[in-house]
Amino acid sequence: MPHMLKNVLAGVLTAEEASQVYSAFDQVGDIVIIKIPDSLAAKKQVIAEAILANVKTAKTVFAQASAVKGDYRIRELEFVAGENRTITEYREHGCRFRVDVARAYFSPRLSTERQRIASLVQDRETIVNMFAGIGTYSIIIAKAVKTCRVYSIDSNSVAHDLCIENAKINKVADRVVPICADASEAIKSQLAGVADRVIMPLPERAKEFVEPAVLALKKHGGVVHYFAHVKADGKQKAKEEAGAKDAKEVFAPYSYEILGTTVVREVGPRIYQIVADVKITKK
Ligand SMILES: C[S@@+](CC[C@H](N)C(=O)[O-])C[C@H]1O[C@@H](n2cnc3c(N)ncnc32)[C@H](O)[C@@H]1O
């Protein structure tokens, strides 16, 4: 959050109140999403106006009205100020994404992880992105590695339609293949044995989808990026103990090697989102 805004909010909020707003501020394109604690509900409008006045790139302010929830991982938003629209354009790693902040999952906070996974992809890989959303991982990968192909599954038709549009905008529609379906069904019916790499960015439920993820890998095996939420006392323990332990349990039925574990972010008090890169060898 820009420094200037801190000063502006300091004029309308106490320092303690202001710090609650700073810690939960997302900007996606020209849309700002803030979390307003109940105690500050009466000051919602004045906070939003201060943001619009001071963040030059912001045109719209929404307040988050529920946690991220449901299969589609979306949150209820309450319009507060500016232009009343939920669609915007977001730029990341040289790609442009059309985003609907209300109807399909999107988080600007995963940008480093998207870049990290893209940097691991080799020439001519086939990738299955089981929970592709609006196509962020898939498109960043396809743009970075011109010879790869990415099957991009999502069960939310709004996310699927945006993925189609985003693949076209970024000129990778010939290699990003959006599929609107349940990931497990899509793999069983059309993607068994096709993948060098499988991405599973649904940390709340990835565990339930390990079997289809392994099924999607080629006959000799490949790499699975397994996302999970783990409890730990600090980031280091999340990486070295909790993350590796979780992945070991989940992949125990297979011949596997954990290539590495990354902590993506803290998602709650002592709860971390991790990604384990797991190499599976099929007999
Ligand atoms: C946490 S989001 C990640 C989206 C995207 N990878 C990103 O990082 O922006 C998880 C996505 O999985 C989708 N999803 C949930 N259950 C699914 C299922 N059974 N099959 C396919 N997609 C599913 C949701 O609609 C949502 O878009």
The ligand as an SDF file (V2000), in Angstrom:
LIG
                    3D

 27 29  0  0  0  0  0  0  0  0999 V2000
   -7.3950  -21.8680   -5.8430 C   0  0  0  0  0  0  0  0  0  0  0  0
   -8.0970  -21.7220   -7.4420 S   0  0  0  0  0  0  0  0  0  0  0  0
   -6.6260  -21.6870   -8.4330 C   0  0  0  0  0  0  0  0  0  0  0  0
   -6.8500  -21.0850   -9.7870 C   0  0  0  0  0  0  0  0  0  0  0  0
   -5.5780  -20.7570  -10.5780 C   0  0  0  0  0  0  0  0  0  0  0  0
   -4.6920  -21.8790  -10.6930 N   0  0  0  0  0  0  0  0  0  0  0  0
   -4.8650  -19.5620  -10.0020 C   0  0  0  0  0  0  0  0  0  0  0  0
   -3.9000  -19.7370   -9.2670 O   0  0  0  0  0  0  0  0  0  0  0  0
   -5.2920  -18.4410  -10.2840 O   0  0  0  0  0  0  0  0  0  0  0  0
   -8.7410  -23.3210   -7.6750 C   0  0  0  0  0  0  0  0  0  0  0  0
   -9.5860  -23.4940   -8.9430 C   0  0  0  0  0  0  0  0  0  0  0  0
  -10.0190  -24.8530   -8.9900 O   0  0  0  0  0  0  0  0  0  0  0  0
  -11.3280  -24.8840   -9.5330 C   0  0  0  0  0  0  0  0  0  0  0  0
  -11.9100  -26.1670   -9.1010 N   0  0  0  0  0  0  0  0  0  0  0  0
  -12.4070  -26.5110   -7.8840 C   0  0  0  0  0  0  0  0  0  0  0  0
  -12.7990  -27.7980   -7.8640 N   0  0  0  0  0  0  0  0  0  0  0  0
  -12.5010  -28.2910   -9.0950 C   0  0  0  0  0  0  0  0  0  0  0  0
  -12.6390  -29.5820   -9.7010 C   0  0  0  0  0  0  0  0  0  0  0  0
  -13.1490  -30.6080   -9.0170 N   0  0  0  0  0  0  0  0  0  0  0  0
  -12.2180  -29.7450  -10.9580 N   0  0  0  0  0  0  0  0  0  0  0  0
  -11.6970  -28.7060  -11.6670 C   0  0  0  0  0  0  0  0  0  0  0  0
  -11.5680  -27.4660  -11.1690 N   0  0  0  0  0  0  0  0  0  0  0  0
  -11.9440  -27.2620   -9.8960 C   0  0  0  0  0  0  0  0  0  0  0  0
  -12.0080  -23.6520   -9.0000 C   0  0  0  0  0  0  0  0  0  0  0  0
  -13.0700  -23.2400   -9.8140 O   0  0  0  0  0  0  0  0  0  0  0  0
  -10.8360  -22.6370   -8.9850 C   0  0  0  0  0  0  0  0  0  0  0  0
  -10.8250  -21.8610  -10.1650 O   0  0  0  0  0  0  0  0  0  0  0  0
  1  2  1  0
  2  3  1  0
  2 10  1  0
  3  4  1  0
  4  5  1  0
  5  6  1  0
  5  7  1  0
  7  8  2  0
  7  9  1  0
 10 11  1  0
 11 12  1  0
 11 26  1  0
 12 13  1  0
 13 14  1  0
 13 24  1  0
 14 15  1  0
 14 23  1  0
 15 16  2  0
 16 17  1  0
 17 18  1  0
 17 23  2  0
 18 19  1  0
 18 20  2  0
 20 21  1  0
 21 22  2  0
 22 23  1  0
 24 25  1  0
 24 26  1  0
 26 27  1  0
M  CHG  2   2   1   9  -1
M  END
$$$$
